[in-house]
């Protein structure tokens, strides 16, 4: 199981081991889609890998405030900038209640990014720090630096995990 570290401020041992360029991306707020577009001179595309109803991973239960037996909608995609190699692997986990009402469209994204819906209006927020849940977490996986954020969108929770892949790290250094 992945070990996650909560980011309460800009100084954390794990975060301090990151280069300044990736640290800025790990701590950035707002739409990763818009940030990648800006860095890639307007180029951006999404390649859906899979979308399905699943049981959550053990470490996804608490941030979403759900029971282990509850099923969730999981969407995994690759995000590309101006490169042939993917820059980010993203995993979005949504309780079924999140997909009701205005959330229905989150199951119909196809090759659109989740951020294109979440950040289209000022309605999304990171879970407030005064709540007991961890809102922004970091880990360094074999694949690369990873951040995981619990969002509130229309009073419903969703968890987004973004792993910055080697091609992204290379693009940062250019």
C-alpha positions in Angstrom: 0.0 0.0 0.0 1.2 3.5 -0.8 2.4 5.7 2.0 0.9 9.1 1.7 2.3 12.3 3.4 -0.1 15.1 4.2 1.2 18.5 3.1 0.3 21.0 5.8 2.8 23.6 4.7 5.5 24.0 2.1 8.2 22.3 4.3 8.0 18.6 4.6 10.9 16.1 4.4 9.5 14.4 1.3 8.7 17.7 -0.4 12.1 19.1 0.5 13.7 16.2 -1.5 11.9 17.3 -4.7 13.5 19.7 -7.1 12.1 23.3 -7.0 10.5 22.8 -10.4 8.5 19.7 -9.5 7.8 21.1 -6.0 5.9 24.0 -7.6 3.7 21.5 -9.6 3.1 19.3 -6.5 1.9 22.3 -4.5 0.0 24.1 -7.3 -3.7 24.8 -6.9 -6.3 24.9 -9.6 -6.6 23.0 -12.9 -3.7 20.7 -13.8 -5.2 20.8 -17.4 -4.7 24.5 -17.6 -1.2 24.3 -16.1 -0.1 21.7 -18.6 -1.6 23.6 -21.5 0.3 26.7 -20.4 3.6 24.8 -20.1 3.1 23.0 -23.4 2.2 26.1 -25.5 -1.5 25.2 -25.7 -1.1 21.6 -26.6 -2.9 19.0 -24.4 -4.7 15.8 -24.9 -6.3 13.0 -22.8 -6.1 9.3 -23.5 -8.7 7.4 -21.4 -7.3 4.1 -20.1 -10.3 2.7 -18.2 -13.5 3.7 -16.5 -15.5 1.3 -14.4 -17.4 0.6 -11.2 -15.0 -0.8 -8.6 -14.4 -1.2 -4.9 -12.1 1.6 -3.6 -8.5 0.8 -2.6 -8.1 0.7 1.2 -6.3 4.1 1.3 -9.1 5.8 -0.7 -11.9 5.0 1.8 -11.1 7.6 4.5 -10.5 10.6 2.2 -13.8 10.0 0.5 -15.6 9.3 3.8 -17.2 6.1 2.5 -17.6 2.5 3.7 -15.3 -0.2 2.4 -18.3 -2.0 0.8 -19.3 1.0 -1.2 -18.5 0.9 -4.9 -16.9 3.9 -6.7 -16.5 5.1 -10.2 -12.8 5.0 -11.2 -11.4 6.7 -14.2 -7.8 6.4 -15.3 -6.3 8.6 -18.0 -3.0 9.7 -19.4 -2.4 13.4 -19.9 -0.1 14.6 -22.7 1.5 18.0 -23.3 3.6 18.7 -26.4 5.3 15.3 -26.4 4.7 11.8 -27.7 5.1 10.4 -24.2 2.5 10.9 -21.5 3.2 13.5 -18.9 0.7 12.5 -16.2 -1.2 9.3 -15.1 -4.4 10.4 -13.4 -6.7 8.3 -11.3 -10.1 9.8 -10.3 -12.2 8.0 -7.7 -15.8 9.1 -7.3 -18.4 7.8 -4.9 -21.7 7.0 -6.7 -23.5 9.8 -4.9 -21.0 12.2 -6.6 -22.3 11.0 -9.9 -25.9 12.1 -9.2 -27.5 15.3 -10.5 -24.9 17.6 -12.1 -22.3 14.9 -11.4 -23.8 12.6 -14.1 -21.6 14.3 -16.7 -18.4 13.1 -14.9 -19.1 9.6 -16.3 -19.4 11.0 -19.8 -16.0 12.7 -20.2 -14.6 10.5 -22.9 -11.4 12.3 -24.0 -12.0 15.4 -21.9 -10.1 16.0 -18.7 -11.9 16.0 -15.4 -10.4 19.4 -14.7 -12.3 20.8 -17.7 -15.5 20.2 -15.8 -14.4 20.7 -12.2 -12.8 24.1 -12.8 -15.1 25.5 -15.5 -16.9 27.5 -12.8 -15.9 28.6 -9.3 -17.5 25.7 -7.5 -14.7 23.3 -6.7 -12.6 23.5 -3.6 -10.0 21.4 -1.8 -11.4 19.9 1.3 -11.0 22.5 4.1 -8.1 21.9 6.5 -10.3 22.2 9.6 -12.1 18.9 8.6 -10.6 15.7 9.7 -9.8 14.4 6.2 -6.5 14.9 4.6 -6.9 17.2 1.6 -3.5 17.2 -0.2 -1.1 14.3 0.0 2.2 13.4 -1.6 4.1 10.2 -2.3 7.1 9.2 -4.5 6.1 6.1 -6.4 8.3 4.1 -8.8 6.5 5.9 -11.6 7.2 9.3 -10.3 6.1 12.1 -7.9 2.5 11.8 -7.1 0.0 14.1 -5.5 -3.5 13.2 -4.3 -6.2 15.7 -3.6 -9.7 15.4 -2.2 -12.0 17.9 -3.8 -15.5 19.1 -2.9 -17.6 19.8 -6.1 -21.2 20.7 -5.6 -21.0 19.5 -2.0 -19.8 16.0 -3.2 -16.4 14.5 -2.7 -14.0 13.1 -5.2 -10.4 12.0 -5.0 -7.8 12.7 -7.8 -4.4 11.1 -7.9 -1.9 12.5 -10.4 1.5 10.9 -11.0 4.1 13.0 -12.9 5.8 10.7 -15.4 9.4 10.7 -16.6 8.5 12.6 -19.9 7.0 15.4 -17.8 10.2 15.6 -15.7 12.2 15.8 -18.9 9.9 18.6 -20.2 10.4 20.5 -17.0 14.2 20.5 -17.5 14.1 21.9 -21.0 
